[in-house]
């Protein structure tokens, strides 16, 4: 499996933020973007617990993304569940370059995984 960097925006103000969160489609995949402490973080579109839309949640005071359904909390940096339920939220590397923000997405295998 290979990975590629995809440009998501030239500037953070060009994204449709609500509560510091938004959804974008990259390489045919919906992902959630979070803006926290002047950095963009990327994660799965849905919560691994009950498929809540992560962009409908919020970022707590500690910098965790919180699912809107059951308030499960995940680290923006690692995707690790911080509220004790043991789930993991898929995260994607992001990078600020001279021409904008990029996210790294793995190319799908034959079966789309």
GROMACS elastic network, one bead per residue, 0.5 to 0.9 nm:
[ bonds ]
;  ai    aj funct       b0    kb
    1   106     6  0.66655   500
    1   107     6  0.60748   500
    1   108     6  0.70011   500
    1   109     6  0.65232   500
    2   105     6  0.86294   500
    2   106     6  0.56609   500
    2   107     6  0.54333   500
    2   108     6  0.82065   500
    3   104     6  0.64441   500
    3   105     6  0.54753   500
    3   107     6  0.54062   500
    3   108     6  0.89423   500
    4   103     6  0.82462   500
    4   104     6  0.54705   500
    4   105     6  0.56134   500
    4   106     6  0.63340   500
    4   107     6  0.70858   500
    5    94     6  0.85604   500
    5    95     6  0.89297   500
    5   102     6  0.60871   500
    5   103     6  0.54731   500
    5   105     6  0.64093   500
    5   106     6  0.88058   500
    6    26     6  0.70604   500
    6    27     6  0.76979   500
    6   101     6  0.85011   500
    6   102     6  0.52687   500
    6   103     6  0.53715   500
    6   104     6  0.62329   500
    6   105     6  0.73993   500
    7    10     6  0.78001   500
    7    26     6  0.84795   500
    7    99     6  0.88281   500
    7   100     6  0.69639   500
    7   101     6  0.58863   500
    7   103     6  0.65190   500
    7   104     6  0.89410   500
    8    11     6  0.89429   500
    8    15     6  0.87957   500
    8    24     6  0.78357   500
    8    25     6  0.86441   500
    8    26     6  0.74154   500
    8   100     6  0.75964   500
    8   101     6  0.57400   500
    8   102     6  0.54294   500
    8   103     6  0.67856   500
    9    12     6  0.67348   500
    9    13     6  0.88341   500
    9    14     6  0.67806   500
    9    15     6  0.71632   500
    9    99     6  0.86591   500
    9   100     6  0.56669   500
    9   101     6  0.54462   500
    9   102     6  0.73377   500
   10    13     6  0.87101   500
   10    14     6  0.73619   500
   10    98     6  0.89020   500
   10    99     6  0.59769   500
   10   101     6  0.61654   500
   10   102     6  0.89847   500
   11    14     6  0.56781   500
   11    15     6  0.77569   500
   11    99     6  0.84995   500
   11   100     6  0.58537   500
   11   101     6  0.70787   500
   12    15     6  0.58162   500
   12    17     6  0.87919   500
   12    35     6  0.83390   500
   12    40     6  0.81837   500
   12   100     6  0.84149   500
   12   101     6  0.79167   500
   13    16     6  0.79139   500
   13    17     6  0.81923   500
   14    17     6  0.87002   500
   15    22     6  0.73490   500
   15    23     6  0.89039   500
   15    24     6  0.85594   500
   16    21     6  0.81326   500
   16    22     6  0.59819   500
   16    23     6  0.79836   500
   16    24     6  0.89409   500
   17    20     6  0.53877   500
   17    21     6  0.52301   500
   17    22     6  0.50456   500
   17    23     6  0.84837   500
   17    33     6  0.86790   500
   17    34     6  0.84339   500
   17    35     6  0.83722   500
   18    21     6  0.52998   500
   18    22     6  0.62749   500
   18    55     6  0.78962   500
   18    56     6  0.81477   500
   18    58     6  0.87804   500
   19    22     6  0.82522   500
   19    34     6  0.87772   500
   19    35     6  0.89246   500
   19    55     6  0.82730   500
   19    56     6  0.82317   500
   19    57     6  0.78470   500
   19    58     6  0.58930   500
   19    59     6  0.74700   500
   20    33     6  0.82259   500
   20    34     6  0.56927   500
   20    35     6  0.51539   500
   20    36     6  0.71585   500
   20    55     6  0.85729   500
   20    58     6  0.72962   500
   20    59     6  0.72680   500
   21    32     6  0.69031   500
   21    33     6  0.56088   500
   21    35     6  0.64604   500
   21    54     6  0.81884   500
   21    55     6  0.51343   500
   21    56     6  0.75816   500
   21    57     6  0.79129   500
   21    58     6  0.70913   500
   21    59     6  0.80555   500
   22    31     6  0.84743   500
   22    32     6  0.57211   500
   22    33     6  0.53227   500
   22    34     6  0.67544   500
   22    35     6  0.88742   500
   22    54     6  0.87063   500
   22    55     6  0.52971   500
   22    56     6  0.81607   500
   23    30     6  0.66318   500
   23    31     6  0.56984   500
   23    33     6  0.60823   500
   23    34     6  0.89926   500
   23    45     6  0.71486   500
   23    54     6  0.86962   500
   23    55     6  0.62764   500
   24    29     6  0.82373   500
   24    30     6  0.57211   500
   24    31     6  0.56460   500
   24    32     6  0.64973   500
   24    33     6  0.72690   500
   24    45     6  0.88944   500
   25    28     6  0.60268   500
   25    29     6  0.52905   500
   25    31     6  0.61676   500
   25    32     6  0.87617   500
   26    29     6  0.52072   500
   26    30     6  0.63624   500
   26    31     6  0.71827   500
   26   103     6  0.83488   500
   26   105     6  0.79093   500
   27    30     6  0.84389   500
   27   105     6  0.75025   500
   27   107     6  0.83514   500
   29    45     6  0.86138   500
   29   105     6  0.89489   500
   30    44     6  0.74416   500
   30    45     6  0.57405   500
   31    42     6  0.66386   500
   31    43     6  0.58098   500
   31    44     6  0.50411   500
   31    46     6  0.82432   500
   31    55     6  0.89319   500
   31    92     6  0.89460   500
   32    41     6  0.82152   500
   32    42     6  0.56738   500
   32    43     6  0.52491   500
   32    44     6  0.58540   500
   32    46     6  0.81908   500
   32    53     6  0.85308   500
   32    54     6  0.66057   500
   32    55     6  0.58422   500
   33    40     6  0.64612   500
   33    41     6  0.55934   500
   33    43     6  0.65346   500
   33    44     6  0.87827   500
   33    45     6  0.86931   500
   33    55     6  0.75202   500
   34    39     6  0.81086   500
   34    40     6  0.55514   500
   34    41     6  0.50529   500
   34    42     6  0.63711   500
   34    43     6  0.81526   500
   34    55     6  0.79800   500
   34    58     6  0.88954   500
   34    59     6  0.79077   500
   34    65     6  0.78878   500
   34    76     6  0.77940   500
   35    38     6  0.65213   500
   35    39     6  0.56592   500
   35    41     6  0.64032   500
   35    59     6  0.87973   500
   36    39     6  0.55079   500
   36    40     6  0.65564   500
   36    41     6  0.76452   500
   36    59     6  0.79260   500
   36    63     6  0.68926   500
   36    76     6  0.87414   500
   37    40     6  0.84651   500
   37    63     6  0.85411   500
   39    94     6  0.86309   500
   39    95     6  0.86932   500
   39    96     6  0.83394   500
   40    94     6  0.67395   500
   40    95     6  0.80388   500
   40    96     6  0.85114   500
   40   101     6  0.78945   500
   41    76     6  0.62582   500
   41    77     6  0.71577   500
   41    91     6  0.78749   500
   41    92     6  0.74691   500
   41    93     6  0.73414   500
   41    94     6  0.62478   500
   41   103     6  0.86739   500
   42    76     6  0.76872   500
   42    77     6  0.87755   500
   42    90     6  0.86592   500
   42    91     6  0.57090   500
   42    92     6  0.51895   500
   42    93     6  0.68298   500
   42    94     6  0.67422   500
   42   103     6  0.72492   500
   43    46     6  0.86456   500
   43    54     6  0.85735   500
   43    76     6  0.76090   500
   43    79     6  0.74954   500
   43    89     6  0.67836   500
   43    90     6  0.55054   500
   43    92     6  0.57575   500
   43    93     6  0.88372   500
   44    47     6  0.72323   500
   44    48     6  0.85423   500
   44    54     6  0.76941   500
   44    89     6  0.63482   500
   44    90     6  0.52328   500
   44    91     6  0.62836   500
   44    92     6  0.81607   500
   45    51     6  0.84547   500
   45    52     6  0.84025   500
   45    53     6  0.60300   500
   45    54     6  0.58711   500
   45    55     6  0.72643   500
   45    90     6  0.89210   500
   46    49     6  0.85817   500
   46    50     6  0.80730   500
   46    52     6  0.53086   500
   46    54     6  0.54818   500
   46    55     6  0.83927   500
   46    67     6  0.85667   500
   46    89     6  0.83538   500
   47    50     6  0.61010   500
   47    52     6  0.50658   500
   47    53     6  0.64696   500
   47    54     6  0.60993   500
   47    67     6  0.65027   500
   47    69     6  0.88700   500
   47    72     6  0.84518   500
   47    87     6  0.88482   500
   47    88     6  0.86664   500
   47    89     6  0.66420   500
   48    51     6  0.58647   500
   48    52     6  0.80830   500
   48    87     6  0.65028   500
   48    88     6  0.67609   500
   48    89     6  0.61932   500
   48    90     6  0.85002   500
   49    52     6  0.77944   500
   49    70     6  0.87496   500
   49    72     6  0.83181   500
   49    85     6  0.89498   500
   49    87     6  0.68085   500
   49    88     6  0.88401   500
   50    69     6  0.76704   500
   50    70     6  0.83526   500
   51    54     6  0.83587   500
   51    69     6  0.85401   500
   52    55     6  0.87948   500
   52    56     6  0.79789   500
   52    57     6  0.84982   500
   52    67     6  0.62639   500
   52    68     6  0.63773   500
   52    69     6  0.57190   500
   52    70     6  0.83899   500
   53    56     6  0.56023   500
   53    57     6  0.73246   500
   53    67     6  0.71777   500
   53    68     6  0.72115   500
   53    69     6  0.83416   500
   54    57     6  0.53565   500
   54    58     6  0.78966   500
   54    65     6  0.75343   500
   54    66     6  0.71724   500
   54    67     6  0.53428   500
   54    68     6  0.68019   500
   55    58     6  0.72216   500
   55    65     6  0.87861   500
   55    67     6  0.81497   500
   55    68     6  0.84119   500
   56    66     6  0.89542   500
   56    67     6  0.74597   500
   56    68     6  0.59777   500
   57    65     6  0.71277   500
   57    66     6  0.54124   500
   57    69     6  0.80616   500
   57    71     6  0.81150   500
   58    64     6  0.82791   500
   58    65     6  0.58330   500
   58    66     6  0.53680   500
   58    67     6  0.72643   500
   58    68     6  0.74655   500
   59    62     6  0.79001   500
   59    63     6  0.57568   500
   59    64     6  0.54107   500
   59    66     6  0.59702   500
   59    73     6  0.88525   500
   59    76     6  0.89016   500
   60    63     6  0.53988   500
   60    64     6  0.54309   500
   60    65     6  0.65215   500
   60    66     6  0.68745   500
   60    73     6  0.84653   500
   61    64     6  0.74931   500
   62    75     6  0.89251   500
   63    74     6  0.88377   500
   63    75     6  0.70352   500
   63    76     6  0.67899   500
   64    73     6  0.58354   500
   64    74     6  0.52547   500
   64    76     6  0.56508   500
   64    77     6  0.86790   500
   64    79     6  0.89628   500
   64    82     6  0.78797   500
   65    72     6  0.83399   500
   65    73     6  0.56583   500
   65    74     6  0.53161   500
   65    75     6  0.64665   500
   65    76     6  0.61902   500
   65    79     6  0.89070   500
   66    69     6  0.88524   500
   66    70     6  0.85313   500
   66    71     6  0.54180   500
   66    72     6  0.56168   500
   66    74     6  0.64729   500
   67    70     6  0.62738   500
   67    72     6  0.53552   500
   67    73     6  0.64779   500
   67    74     6  0.82856   500
   68    71     6  0.56961   500
   68    72     6  0.80489   500
   69    72     6  0.79638   500
   71    83     6  0.85869   500
   72    81     6  0.72855   500
   72    82     6  0.77985   500
   72    83     6  0.60555   500
   72    84     6  0.83654   500
   72    85     6  0.75684   500
   72    87     6  0.87958   500
   73    80     6  0.84097   500
   73    81     6  0.57540   500
   73    82     6  0.54499   500
   73    83     6  0.54634   500
   73    84     6  0.85734   500
   74    77     6  0.87108   500
   74    78     6  0.79472   500
   74    79     6  0.53174   500
   74    80     6  0.53752   500
   74    82     6  0.54449   500
   74    83     6  0.75373   500
   74    87     6  0.85081   500
   74    88     6  0.74688   500
   74    89     6  0.66922   500
   75    78     6  0.54667   500
   75    80     6  0.53599   500
   75    81     6  0.65280   500
   75    82     6  0.65998   500
   75    89     6  0.83547   500
   76    79     6  0.57778   500
   76    80     6  0.81840   500
   76    89     6  0.89001   500
   76    91     6  0.75759   500
   77    80     6  0.82305   500
   77    91     6  0.74614   500
   77    92     6  0.89560   500
   77    93     6  0.87362   500
   78    81     6  0.88162   500
   78    88     6  0.86135   500
   78    89     6  0.80677   500
   78    90     6  0.81525   500
   78    91     6  0.65723   500
   79    82     6  0.87974   500
   79    87     6  0.87132   500
   79    88     6  0.55531   500
   79    90     6  0.58138   500
   79    91     6  0.57102   500
   80    86     6  0.79659   500
   80    87     6  0.71148   500
   80    88     6  0.51239   500
   80    89     6  0.65009   500
   80    90     6  0.87282   500
   81    84     6  0.63436   500
   81    85     6  0.66924   500
   81    86     6  0.58536   500
   81    87     6  0.54695   500
   81    88     6  0.56344   500
   81    89     6  0.72892   500
   82    85     6  0.78694   500
   82    86     6  0.81724   500
   82    87     6  0.89611   500
   83    86     6  0.81422   500
   84    87     6  0.82305   500
   92   103     6  0.65621   500
   92   104     6  0.59934   500
   92   105     6  0.66324   500
   92   106     6  0.89016   500
   93   102     6  0.84104   500
   93   103     6  0.57388   500
   93   104     6  0.54339   500
   93   105     6  0.80142   500
   94   101     6  0.70691   500
   94   102     6  0.55019   500
   94   104     6  0.63478   500
   95   100     6  0.84417   500
   95   101     6  0.57376   500
   95   102     6  0.51863   500
   95   103     6  0.64324   500
   95   104     6  0.83884   500
   96    99     6  0.80127   500
   96   100     6  0.58388   500
   96   102     6  0.63551   500
   97   100     6  0.52767   500
   97   101     6  0.60979   500
   97   102     6  0.73812   500
   98   101     6  0.84506   500
  105   108     6  0.89510   500
  106   109     6  0.89926   500
  107   112     6  0.85464   500
  107   113     6  0.87225   500
  108   111     6  0.73512   500
  108   113     6  0.55755   500
  109   112     6  0.51422   500
  109   113     6  0.57662   500
  110   113     6  0.77568   500
